[in-house]
Amino acid sequence: MEQRHVQPDTERGDRREWLTLAAAGVTVVLWASAFVSIRSAGSSYSPGALALGRLLTGTLVLGVMCLVRRVGWPPRAAWPGIACSGVLWFGMYMVALNWGEREVDAGTAAMVVNVGPVLVALLSARLLGEGLPRPLLVGIAVSFCGAVVVGLSSSGETDVSALGVLLCLVAAVTYATGVVAQKPALRHAGPLQVTFYGCATGAVACLPFTGALISDAADAPASATLNMIYLGVFPTALAFTTWAFVLSRMTAGRTGSTTYVVPALVVLMSWLVLDEVPAPLTLLGGALCLCGVALSRRAPRTTSSRTVAARPAAPGAAKPAAPVTPAAPVTPAEPVASAEPVAPAGERDAGSAAEPEPR
């Protein structure tokens, strides 16, 4: 009878785990494709104009999804996280990343931006109380080393722009802060709600680049404009929604560590789409990134008191003493008048011996 109740719960938990992993896979694949599209659209659109066009497209698609699913206004408790993640992550992060990739090569940019998951783990442990389990720390360290190897192997510049490194570092900080701010908002609102209103907030923050967007769109080739639309539909509207879905079911530290798959996928996509054959050192770095993500997903070892208590005692070992319960304090009983005659002492002893002792 008990197995009948446990089995559906187990199947439901497995289904939920696979659904979360599938959403994480969609997120990292689409975000990896964004680097290829940014490289194409970034040559015709300025950083602010590209960010605004991407956010406006994403807001439009997410708005249609909200109308179809009849998603309403988020609760008041969710707005601090939505506003913070919208301004920092959707707004400042995209502008800083687009600008930073113009100043430094893609390898250096990827190496600096991948400080973000490390900051996510540290900030979530400090501000959200998620803790820093050993598998997560080891996995992040291995993945970060892999990202550094990928960055060094694909970096072709000897003189790195200090402005470019600073902009990529700003992108990493705003990304990490936005993720940690978004996590509490998902306790009060759904992933689609948080993503739509966060994207709309970021678009409002980037409205000062409207003039640049109009000017660049008039001169940009169709391929660059299509890449900007692609960035808004898939890496923004779809991928940020699946990200919020994963973040609502996992800790921020573990969710952030999954993004270390992105450098490995970028190497593969550049090989297939752009004919950029990766060097052996690049492949090694990508393999380290994947190994680090696998390590970060391992559950930490915990010692259960039930497991310890269930171990059989060694032969000849003394049995543990039973716990001693303190005796209840004896209170003097008040004399009660009784109409029954008092029995003789012998009968009283015999009668009390026949009664069972209380246990």
N, C-alpha and C positions, 0 to 999 in steps of 0.2 A: 504493500500500500504506500509505503514511503517512497519507493522508487518511482511510482507513477507521478508524484509531485516534483521530484528532483530532476527527472529527465527533461521535461519541457523547459525548466529554468536553465539547465545546462545548454540545451540547444539554442535557446534565446540568447544566452551569453556568447556562444560561439558565433552566432549570426551577427550579433552586434559588433564583435571584434573584427570579423571579416569586412563588415560594412565600413568600419572606421579605417581599416587598412586600405580599402579600395578608394575611399575619399582622399586619404593622404597620398596615394599613388597618383590620382588625378591632379592633385594640387602641385606636386613637385614636377610632373611632366609638363604641365601648362606653364609653370613658372620658368622652367628651363627653356621652353620654346620662346619665352618673352625676350631672353637675351639675344636670340637670333633676330627677332623682329625689331628690337630696339636698335640694333646695329644698322638695319636697313632704313628705318624711319628717322633715326637720329641724324642722318646726314642731310635731311631736308627740313626738319622741324627743330626749333630751339628747345632747350630743356623744359622751360615752363610751358610752352605751347604744346609739346608732346604730352606732358603730364595732364594738362587741362583737357585736351582732346580725348585722351584715354579715359579720364574720369567721367567726362560727359557721356561718352558712349556707354561706359559701364553703368552709370546711373540710369540711363534710359532703359537698358536691358533689364536691370534689377527692378526698376519701377514697373515694367510690364509683368515681370514674374510676381511681384507683390500684388498687383491687381488681379491676376489670374488666381492666386492662392488666397486672396482676400486678407492680406497681412495688414494689420492696423498700426496705430501709433505705438511706439515702444513705451513701457512704463517709465515713470520719472526716475526710478532708481537705476535704470540702464543708461541714462543720458550722459552722465560724467564719463563713463568708459567709451561710449560711442563718440562723443565729441573729441576726447583726447586721442583716440586711435584714428579718427578721421583727419584731424589736423596734422598729427605727427606722422602716421604711417601712410595713409592715402595721399596726403598732400606733400609734406616736406620730404619724405623718403623718396618719392618718385622724382621730384625736382632735383634733389641732391644727387641721386644715382645717375640720372640722365646727364647732369652737368659734370659729375665726376668722371664718367666714362669718356667724356670729350677731352679731359685733361691727362688721363693716364690710359694705358692699354688695358685690355679686358682682363688679362691675367692679374695685374696688380689690383684692379678694382675688385675682382672676385676674392682675392686674398684678404683685402681689408674688410670688405662687406661681411665676410664669413666670421668676423668677430661677433656678429649679431646673435647667433644661437648661444654663444658663451655668456653674453650679457643677459639674454633671456633667462638662462638657468640661474644666474646669480641674483637677478632682480626678483624672479618669482620665488626663490628661496627666502629672500629678505622681506619682500612686501606681501607675498601671498602665503608664506609659511609652507611651501611645498617640500622643502628639504632638498638635500643633495645626495641621493643614493650613489653608492660606489659605481654600479654599472653605468649610470648616466654620466658621471664624471670621466670615467675611462673612455666611454664611447665618444664623448665630445672631444676629448684630448686627441684620440686617434683620428677622428674626422677632421679636426682643425689642422692637424699635421698633413693630412691628405690634401686639404684645400690649399695649404701653403705650397706643397709640392706642385700642385696643378698651376698655381699662380706663378711660381718661379720658372716652371718649364715653358709656360706660354708667354712670359714677359719678354718683350723684345727691346725694351728701352733700358739704357744704362742710367740716364738722368731722369729720375721720377719727379713729377711736378708735386711740390708740397701742397699746393692748392687742391690738386686732384685727390691726393691721399686724405686731406682734411675733409673734403666733400664726401668721400666714400665712408670715412669714419662717422660723419654726421648721419649718413644714410643708415649705418649699422646701429647707431644709438637711437635714432627715431624709430627704426623698425622694432628694436627690442622693447622700447618704452611703449610703443603702440600695442604690441602683443600682450604685455603685462596689463595694460589698461583695458584691453578688450576682454580678457578672461573674466573679470567680475561682471561685466555687462551681460555675458552669456548666461549668468544665473537668473537674470530677470527677463531676457528677451531671447527669441529664437535666432539661429544663425543667419537666416535670410533677412530678418529685421536689422540685426546688428550690421550686416554687410551693406545693405542698401542705404541706411541712414549714415553710416560711416563714409561710404563712397560719396554720397551727396554732400556731406560736410567737407570732405577733401576737395570736391569740385568747387564749392563756394569759396574755400580758402585760396584756390588757384585762379579765381576770376580776374585778378589783375593782369593775367597773361592773355586775356581775350584778344586784344589788339594784335599781339604776336601770332596767335593762332590763326586769325583771319588772314594776316599778311603771308604767313608761311603756307597756308592751304592754297592760296592763289597761285603760288609758284611751284609747289611740290608736285612731283610726278604721281601718277595714279598708284604706283606700287607702294610708295611711302605712305600715302593716305590709307590704302587698304591695310597696310601693316599696323597703322595706328588704330584703325577700327578693330582689327583682330586683337590687339592688346586690350582694348576695352571690353570686348565680348568674352573672350576666353580666359586669358591670364588675370583679368580683373573681376568681371561679374561672376564667372563660373568658379574660378580657382579660389578667390577670396571667400566665396560661400562654402565650398567644400573645406577650406581651411578652418572657418569658424565652426563647422560641424565637428571636425576632428578636435579642435581646441575645447569644445564643450564636453568632450568625453575623455580627454587626456589631460595630464598636467602640462603647463606651459613649457616646462623644461624639456619633456620628452617630445612634445609637438615641435618645438623649435629645432631639436636635434635631427628630425626627419628631413629638414631642408638641406642637410649636407649631401643628400642624394643629388641635388641640383647640379653641382659642378661636374659630377660624373656624367649626368645626362647631357649637359651642355657640350662636353667633349664629344659624346656620341653623335648628337645632332649636328654639330659643326662638321663632323666627319661625313655624315650622310647627306646633309643639305648643302653645305658650303664647300665640300671637297677639301676640307682642312684635315690632313692626315695627322693624328696626334703622335707625339714623340713617345718613346717607351717610358720616360719619366712621367709624362702626363697620364698614361694608363696606370702607372703605379699609384699616383696620387688619387685617381678616381677609385681604384680598388680600396685604398685606405679609407676613403670617405664612406664607401658602402660597408666596409667592415665596422667602422665606428658607429654607424647607424644601427647595425645589427647588435652590437654590444650594448648600446644605450637602451635597447628595448628589452633586455633581459631583466627579469624580476629579481630584486635583491633577496638574498637568503635571509630567512627569518626563522628563529628557533621558537617553536611553540611549546608552551608548558604541557599541553596534552601529549605531545610526542615524547617529551622527556619522561612523563609519568608512565607512559605505556611501555617503556622499555623493560624487558625482563631483568630481574636482579641476577647478579652473578652467583654461581654456586657457592654456598657457604657464607654468603653475605647476610648480615643481620637485617631483619625486616624493619622498615621504618616504623617508628612509634606512631600510634594513632593520635590524632589531635585531641588535646584535652580541652573540654569545654568547661568554662568556669561555672561553679555551682551557683545556683540562685541564692540570694541572701535570705536567711531564715528570719521570718517575722513572727513574733509571738502571737499566737492565736488568742482571740478573745474568748473567754468562757461563754459557752452556749448552754442555756438551760435545756435539758432534755427530759422528756416524760418517761423515757424507757428506763427500766431498772439497770443498774450497773452490774455487769456480769462479773463473776469471780475471776481472779487473776489467771488461773489455769485455762479457763475457757477463752479469755481474751487472747492468751498466747497462741492457743490452737487455732483460733479464728484468724488471727493476723498471719500465721504461717501458711494458711491455705490460700490467701490472696496473692496474686502475681505481683512481683516487684515492678515498679515503674521503670521504663527504659528511656 
